[in-house]
Amino acid sequence: MNYSARNPALSLKLEGWRSRLLLVLVCLGFVALAARAAYLQGIRHDFLQQKGEARYSRVIELPANRGIVFDRHGEALAISTPMESVWASPPDAILSGTQLGKLAKILRVEKSEISERLGDKARGFVYLKRQVSPDLAAAVTALNLPGVFLRREYKRYYPAGEVMAHVLGFTGIDDTGQEGLEFAYQDSLAGLPGAKRVIKDRAGHIVEDVESIRLPQDGKPLTLSIDSKIQYLAYRELRDAVKANRAKAGSIVVLDVRTGEVVALASLPDYNPNNRAGVKPAQTRNRPVVDMFEPGSTLKPFTIAAALEAGKITPSTIISTAPGSLKIGGRTIHDAHPQGAITVAQVIQKSSNVGSAKIALSLPAEAMWDMFNDVGFGALPHSGLPGESTGKLRPFKTWRPIEQATMSYGHGISVSLLQLARAYVAFASGGEIRPITMLKSEAAIEGERIISERTARAITDMLEMAVQPGGTAPKAQVSGYRVAGKTGTAHKQIGGRYAPDVYVSSFVGFAPVSAPRFVIAVMIDEPSAGQYYGGTVAAPVFSKVMGDALRSQGVVPDAPLKEWSDPMFSAPEVKEEA
Amino acid sequence: MITRINLVLLILLVACALSVVTSQHRARKTFMELVRQQDIADAHEVEFDRLRLEQRTWAMHSRIEKVARINLKMQAPEATRIRILNFPSRP
């Protein structure tokens, strides 16, 4: 029985604990394995599963379509079309010389530029060319290059080009609004991108669509109050006038009197929003909204309205403007064409500075300030366009008498053209002022009464006289319609002083007088072709745009139709004070 | 007895496992079909937008004016040659 007795080799007596230790160690090994397996399969399962899936499954973003911008008649003004951007993953993109050459030719990029971009192996993503047309993108796909991919992006197109440039603004390369309404309504236009899970192979091609995580939500369309036809007319006439007068800039605003909607709004110099290479800030500035200027005589009607409301005067009150100058606190106000004793109505018709200064000085500063404030000077017009200017209206407590006098004819106060147009709605609508909007209004917007109907009527009569022979702007007349309006010719301030030969010419008016439909405000900045009176430079623009706009809307005429050769249109205008 | 129950459960288990696989496969196939249809819809929408853009470009006011004035030699009528007809306003 005793082996060791027979075989001396086995006679070695091993100690029993050694085999037991081995058994325990082997068992411990199994336990460790089981524990590890349980840990991986049980506790770490989700994490590892996720890591495994991450090797082949990807979540890709589904871009949302940016909303279309329409005009009030449903004509598209801004549309996004898909473009493909070609990008590459440098570590995967190992291209032969011929492949590189073909790619460079399709993309019209230098071969060296592509190889340079692909040389940066540390990066996982480089653009080779952004926003190429779908046809070119298809050609790139056909090359079937490793590590070169397409990415859908959207490019915004503006079919109206320059005509609508300042209203719409534009989007950047990432499809976010940068200017104009594209910027102002970025959130509602943009939409929400969606996502889906896909399985990709090693080269990055999509093998299978697995599931949808989130559907993309397209941006909401925007319907503007702009009428493309009137906008085009306004733009064309403004462009021609700026060119003919060799002016530095120009702006025009057309408002619907009944709703406060902005029907047209144009600014020059302009730019092409579809190709913005080399565009300067001066071109993208939306002048009627952003720029403020000293309006000059276009402000006189508000002074007169304040005096009429206060009961200080009636339209037939006689004001003595002789001898054509007025000394206030050491400074003198001039009328270049002294009028003598004239009625209040004639102060507007002939645009007398001395007359309006005398009327202003008969009023407390507060009454004038209230009027300016009520019609919206010194406050944001809240049109919805970005970068609105508040203008400059100083508190009445700081006014000196000379300032009150000059402010009565629009010096020492600054407004934007949009504010000025909106203020004239008060006269056109019979005393009510409305909030203005760039969006098509479904319901009539409630107006706020700021002057009595009687005052509004009286001012309208005076403004109608101003555009008739004997007034400052016979060229503002429109055949077939009664027109009311006021010219403005102001010296421009340069370096804190009024420059003697640099002017801002403007005209604001409305028609038809029997039931006003549109207010149009025109401003021509630094006309330098010899003419600078508002009645000569700005009034003809008003006349053409107003006539075409009213006819295009089928507004019933309230005056006889006349030939352009009629003496009514060629009556010499009274030169107003600058 | 116990063996028989186990056998039935085993068959059930295999059947369930297979049905999970098939339904997952079907879901994927349906989803792929959905994606394909969405791509078609997408392409149609893109085409529609492109046509809309083209239409707007052809219908640009400046182009129409140019064609009317230069190619067709049209002109706006003199103010006196315009007659405005008043119809009773529509309800």
Interface residues (C-beta under 8 A of the other chain):
Chain A: N65 I68 E75 A76 L77 I79 S80 T81 P82 Y157 P159 A160 G161 V163 K196 E208 D209 V210 E211 S212 S228 K229 Y232 R236 S479 G480 R551 V556 P557 L561 K562 E563 W564
Chain B: R28 F31 M32 L34 V35 E45 V46 D49 R50 R52 L53 R56 T57 A59 M60 H61 S62 E65 E78 A79 T80 I82 I84 N86
